[in-house]
């Protein structure tokens, strides 16, 4: 099956309506009300609430009725070593991206609704009801914010003049565990920020991969680098970034073509030429302090 541009646009519209009418009101109503009603999923900073599960059920039921032949991967129903992403159309869903923000009432949580075909993100909808931000796109149809085309201001792209989204993430084991990812990330941040390294203008953190991706897509951020997030965190935003002239590559050096479940990503804005993007990526990679390794 190869979905047409018109079919992709129709799916985009259906996801926008689902996010706005059925998911957004629940997100907005429950944010900041669940300080005692959450579980530690993997550790003390990897959190899940009953609302995550409720929203995923709402989304899955709706999409199963609209697109019964499509596969479904959701954060709350994912099973390690048993959930794969193949060639067939597959919805990849994060019911609440930025769950920690959601619990604390910090207004950077959203729902992230993506579709891949052939393993490639082809539809993306990211909705933050707290700030009334609806980012949406589908392959070949452009990227939009609240129904209006996103136009990234044309300007040069240079690492030293950039602001970049960097996140601590929930996987923070250091050194003695045999997992070097956290230490590599911290060393990379130091390389990027130091006056003896990249000396970037600054780093920012939304606490939500999907929101970071959307801010790159719209040109508010120059780039977003992350290791440890999942396909459902980035799938929708990936499509939006691409439709706004940006690009997504691997977070590790020389990984130009990666699958959506790579778990290590570098998203770079548009508003510049492809050679500028390539030069930016290569300079960024020169500051990555080791190889990040994550499992699906």
Backbone torsions as a table, in degrees:
resi	resn	phi	psi	omega
1	UNK	NA	129.7	171.3
2	UNK	-122.3	113.9	-177.2
3	UNK	-73.7	135.7	179.7
4	UNK	-75.8	166.1	178.1
5	UNK	-60.1	-38.7	179.2
6	UNK	-67.2	-41.9	177.9
7	UNK	-62.7	-40.7	178.5
8	UNK	-63.6	-39.3	178.5
9	UNK	-65.1	-39.2	178.1
10	UNK	-64.6	-39.1	177.4
11	UNK	-66.3	-42.3	176.1
12	UNK	-55.4	-46.6	-179.7
13	UNK	-62.3	-41.3	178.8
14	UNK	-63.6	-39.7	179.3
15	UNK	-68.9	-37.5	175.8
16	UNK	-59.9	-46.9	-179.5
17	UNK	-63.9	-40.7	178.0
18	UNK	-62.7	-45.9	-179.5
19	UNK	-64.2	-44.0	-175.2
20	UNK	-72.8	-42.9	-170.5
21	UNK	-91.5	-30.6	-173.3
22	UNK	-114.4	-31.3	-178.2
23	UNK	-94.9	-47.6	-175.9
24	UNK	-53.2	-47.4	-179.4
25	UNK	-60.3	-36.2	178.6
26	UNK	-68.7	-45.4	178.3
27	UNK	-57.3	-46.8	-175.5
28	UNK	-68.7	-39.3	-177.8
29	UNK	-68.6	-38.3	-170.7
30	UNK	-94.3	-11.2	-177.1
31	UNK	-60.2	132.5	177.4
32	UNK	76.6	12.4	-177.2
33	UNK	-114.0	3.6	-168.8
34	UNK	-122.8	39.1	-175.8
35	UNK	-59.6	-29.1	-177.9
36	UNK	-108.0	5.6	-170.7
37	UNK	-119.0	56.1	177.5
38	UNK	-144.5	161.4	178.4
39	UNK	-114.2	152.1	170.0
40	UNK	-84.3	111.7	-174.0
41	UNK	-73.8	-51.3	179.5
42	UNK	-120.9	-29.3	178.7
43	UNK	-161.1	-172.2	-172.7
44	UNK	-71.8	-9.3	177.5
45	UNK	-118.9	3.4	175.7
46	UNK	-104.8	100.3	-165.2
47	UNK	-115.1	153.0	174.9
48	UNK	-143.4	141.4	179.6
49	UNK	-116.7	168.4	175.8
50	UNK	-62.7	-25.2	-179.2
51	UNK	-71.9	-37.6	174.0
52	UNK	-52.4	-48.9	-176.8
53	UNK	-67.4	-40.7	179.4
54	UNK	-62.3	-45.4	-178.1
55	UNK	-66.5	-40.8	178.9
56	UNK	-61.6	-38.9	177.4
57	UNK	-62.6	-42.2	177.9
58	UNK	-59.4	-47.2	-177.6
59	UNK	-65.2	-46.1	-177.1
60	UNK	-63.4	-42.9	179.4
61	UNK	-62.3	-43.5	-178.1
62	UNK	-66.0	-47.2	-177.0
63	UNK	-70.0	-31.9	177.0
64	UNK	-65.5	-33.4	178.9
65	UNK	-77.3	-34.8	-178.8
66	UNK	-80.2	-36.7	-173.9
67	UNK	-135.5	70.0	-172.9
68	UNK	-63.6	-21.3	-178.5
69	UNK	-88.1	-9.3	-178.7
70	UNK	-83.4	148.2	175.0
71	UNK	-83.7	167.8	-174.0
72	UNK	-140.8	128.4	172.6
73	UNK	-126.3	119.1	178.3
74	UNK	-123.8	150.3	-177.4
75	UNK	-57.5	-41.1	-173.4
76	UNK	-82.8	-13.6	178.0
77	UNK	-111.4	3.4	177.7
78	UNK	-63.6	136.8	177.5
79	UNK	-122.3	118.1	-180.0
80	UNK	-53.9	137.1	178.2
81	UNK	67.2	6.2	-178.0
82	UNK	-131.1	-6.5	-178.6
83	UNK	-117.8	115.7	-179.0
84	UNK	-121.1	164.9	177.3
85	UNK	-118.2	111.5	-177.1
86	UNK	-101.4	-154.1	-176.5
87	UNK	-84.0	-24.8	-175.3
88	UNK	-72.3	157.2	177.2
89	UNK	-55.8	128.6	-175.2
90	UNK	-139.4	123.0	171.9
91	UNK	-75.8	133.4	177.0
92	UNK	-122.7	113.9	-162.6
93	UNK	-125.2	134.0	166.2
94	UNK	-116.3	109.8	-176.1
95	UNK	-60.6	-42.2	173.9
96	UNK	-134.9	109.1	172.3
97	UNK	-94.6	127.3	-171.3
98	UNK	91.9	43.8	-176.9
99	UNK	-60.9	-38.5	178.5
100	UNK	-62.2	-42.0	174.7
101	UNK	-59.3	-44.5	-179.3
102	UNK	-58.2	-46.1	-179.7
103	UNK	-61.0	-40.6	-176.1
104	UNK	-86.2	-4.8	-178.9
105	UNK	77.7	12.8	175.7
106	UNK	-76.8	127.1	-163.7
107	UNK	-79.1	38.1	176.4
108	UNK	-123.2	51.7	168.4
109	UNK	-116.5	153.7	-173.1
110	UNK	-156.5	169.8	168.4
111	UNK	-104.5	141.4	-175.2
112	UNK	-124.5	113.8	-174.1
113	UNK	-119.5	110.0	-178.0
114	UNK	-122.1	158.4	173.7
115	UNK	-132.4	132.1	172.4
116	UNK	-113.5	150.1	171.6
117	UNK	-136.4	129.1	-172.2
118	UNK	62.5	26.6	-179.7
119	UNK	77.4	3.2	-176.1
120	UNK	-108.0	131.5	177.1
121	UNK	-62.1	124.8	-177.2
122	UNK	-124.6	-14.0	173.7
123	UNK	-140.5	140.2	176.7
124	UNK	-146.3	132.8	174.7
125	UNK	-134.2	124.6	177.0
126	UNK	-126.3	120.3	-175.5
127	UNK	-124.1	120.6	173.1
128	UNK	-109.2	101.3	-175.9
129	UNK	-74.6	-21.1	-179.2
130	UNK	-66.6	-36.4	-178.8
131	UNK	-109.1	5.1	-179.5
132	UNK	54.8	52.6	178.6
133	UNK	-116.4	112.9	177.4
134	UNK	-116.3	99.8	175.3
135	UNK	-93.1	136.1	-179.9
136	UNK	-155.4	151.0	-177.9
137	UNK	-163.3	160.9	168.5
138	UNK	-148.5	153.7	-171.8
139	UNK	-56.3	123.8	178.6
140	UNK	84.8	-5.5	-175.2
141	UNK	-110.7	-0.2	178.0
142	UNK	86.2	169.2	179.2
143	UNK	-109.9	147.7	-173.1
144	UNK	-136.7	151.5	170.0
145	UNK	-125.1	115.9	-177.8
146	UNK	51.8	41.4	174.8
147	UNK	84.8	-6.2	-179.4
148	UNK	-105.7	137.1	-178.9
149	UNK	-56.5	137.5	175.5
150	UNK	-84.3	126.0	177.8
151	UNK	-122.4	108.5	180.0
152	UNK	-77.8	127.8	179.7
153	UNK	-60.4	129.5	178.5
154	UNK	-69.8	124.0	177.5
155	UNK	-163.5	164.2	-177.7
156	UNK	-68.5	158.1	179.6
157	UNK	-125.4	108.4	-179.6
158	UNK	-132.5	136.7	-176.3
159	UNK	-57.5	-46.4	-175.3
160	UNK	-64.0	-24.4	-177.5
161	UNK	-100.8	17.0	-171.2
162	UNK	-103.5	157.9	163.1
163	UNK	-115.3	135.1	-169.1
164	UNK	-129.7	134.6	175.3
165	UNK	-76.7	125.8	177.9
166	UNK	-132.8	134.4	-176.0
167	UNK	-123.5	142.6	174.2
168	UNK	-67.7	-35.7	-178.1
169	UNK	74.3	178.2	-177.9
170	UNK	-97.3	-13.5	-179.7
171	UNK	-96.7	102.7	-170.6
172	UNK	-125.4	24.9	177.0
173	UNK	-68.4	135.4	-175.1
174	UNK	-121.0	136.8	167.1
175	UNK	55.1	-79.8	-169.0
176	UNK	-63.8	-20.2	-179.1
177	UNK	-76.2	-10.6	-175.5
178	UNK	85.2	-1.4	178.3
179	UNK	-104.0	113.5	-175.4
180	UNK	-92.3	1.0	-172.1
181	UNK	-57.5	-46.7	-177.3
182	UNK	-63.0	-43.3	-179.6
183	UNK	-66.5	-37.8	177.7
184	UNK	-64.2	-42.8	179.2
185	UNK	-61.8	-46.2	-178.9
186	UNK	-64.4	-39.8	178.0
187	UNK	-65.8	-36.4	177.7
188	UNK	-66.2	-42.2	177.0
189	UNK	-58.0	-43.7	179.3
190	UNK	-61.7	-43.1	179.4
191	UNK	-62.0	-41.0	-177.8
192	UNK	-69.9	-37.7	-172.9
193	UNK	-87.7	-25.9	-173.4
194	UNK	-65.8	147.6	175.2
195	UNK	-69.7	-12.7	176.0
196	UNK	-98.7	2.0	179.5
197	UNK	-120.3	-129.2	-179.0
198	UNK	-69.1	-30.3	178.9
199	UNK	52.3	44.4	179.4
200	UNK	-63.0	159.1	179.9
201	UNK	-60.3	-35.6	178.9
202	UNK	173.5	168.6	176.0
203	UNK	-114.9	153.1	178.8
204	UNK	-135.5	158.1	-179.6
205	UNK	-146.0	115.3	175.4
206	UNK	-85.2	-20.7	-172.5
207	UNK	76.4	14.3	179.8
208	UNK	-147.7	117.8	178.9
209	UNK	-59.9	-43.0	-177.4
210	UNK	-63.0	-41.0	178.6
211	UNK	-67.9	-41.4	176.2
212	UNK	-57.2	-44.9	179.8
213	UNK	-60.9	-41.8	-178.3
214	UNK	-68.4	-35.4	177.9
215	UNK	-70.4	-30.7	170.9
216	UNK	-67.1	-45.5	-178.7
217	UNK	-56.0	-40.8	-176.3
218	UNK	-88.9	-0.5	176.0
219	UNK	85.7	6.1	177.3
220	UNK	-73.1	-30.0	172.0
221	UNK	-117.3	149.5	178.8
222	UNK	-82.2	-31.3	-178.2
223	UNK	-162.6	166.0	175.7
224	UNK	-141.9	123.6	179.5
225	UNK	-117.6	131.6	-177.2
226	UNK	-153.2	141.3	169.1
227	UNK	-127.5	135.1	177.4
228	UNK	108.7	-14.3	176.0
229	UNK	-79.1	177.4	-170.3
230	UNK	-120.5	170.1	-179.2
231	UNK	-55.9	-39.9	-177.7
232	UNK	-70.1	-21.0	176.7
233	UNK	-73.5	-31.6	-169.1
234	UNK	-117.2	-13.4	-171.6
235	UNK	-57.6	-53.6	-177.7
236	UNK	-63.5	-46.3	-179.2
237	UNK	-63.0	-34.3	178.8
238	UNK	-57.6	-48.8	179.1
239	UNK	-60.3	-41.7	-178.6
240	UNK	-65.5	-43.5	177.0
241	UNK	-56.6	-48.7	-177.7
242	UNK	-62.6	-41.2	-177.7
243	UNK	-72.2	-12.9	177.0
244	UNK	-103.1	15.6	175.1
245	UNK	89.9	3.3	178.2
246	UNK	-88.9	-173.3	-179.7
247	UNK	-144.4	155.7	176.8
248	UNK	-128.6	125.6	178.3
249	UNK	-130.0	-175.5	179.6
250	UNK	-74.3	151.6	176.3
251	UNK	-75.9	-21.9	174.6
252	UNK	-87.6	148.4	-177.0
253	UNK	-56.7	142.6	172.3
254	UNK	68.8	19.5	175.8
255	UNK	-102.5	83.5	-174.7
256	UNK	-80.0	-27.9	-174.9
257	UNK	-129.9	107.6	-173.2
258	UNK	-124.7	154.2	173.4
259	UNK	-77.1	163.2	-177.2
260	UNK	-66.5	-21.9	179.8
261	UNK	-100.2	27.5	-178.8
262	UNK	-65.3	-32.8	179.0
263	UNK	74.1	8.8	177.4
264	UNK	-146.9	116.5	-165.1
265	UNK	-137.4	152.0	168.1
266	UNK	-132.6	114.3	177.0
267	UNK	-104.0	134.8	-175.6
268	UNK	-129.5	137.3	-175.4
269	UNK	-69.1	166.6	171.1
270	UNK	-90.9	-151.0	-178.1
271	UNK	76.5	19.2	179.9
272	UNK	-156.7	177.0	-177.8
273	UNK	-81.9	159.8	175.3
274	UNK	-60.7	-40.3	175.3
275	UNK	-59.9	-36.7	176.9
276	UNK	-64.4	-43.0	177.6
277	UNK	-61.0	-45.1	-178.8
278	UNK	-61.6	-45.0	179.8
279	UNK	-64.4	-40.3	178.1
280	UNK	-61.3	-47.2	-178.7
281	UNK	-61.1	-45.6	-178.4
282	UNK	-65.0	-37.8	177.5
283	UNK	-69.2	-40.2	176.8
284	UNK	-58.8	-50.0	-178.7
285	UNK	-56.8	-30.2	-178.7
286	UNK	-65.1	-15.4	-179.5
287	UNK	-102.3	-2.7	177.6
288	UNK	-72.7	126.2	-165.4
289	UNK	-92.2	24.0	-179.7
290	UNK	153.9	-179.8	-179.1
291	UNK	-99.0	118.8	175.1
292	UNK	-76.9	137.8	-178.5
293	UNK	-133.0	121.2	179.7
294	UNK	-133.0	156.9	-179.9
295	UNK	-111.9	147.9	178.3
296	UNK	-86.7	NA	NA
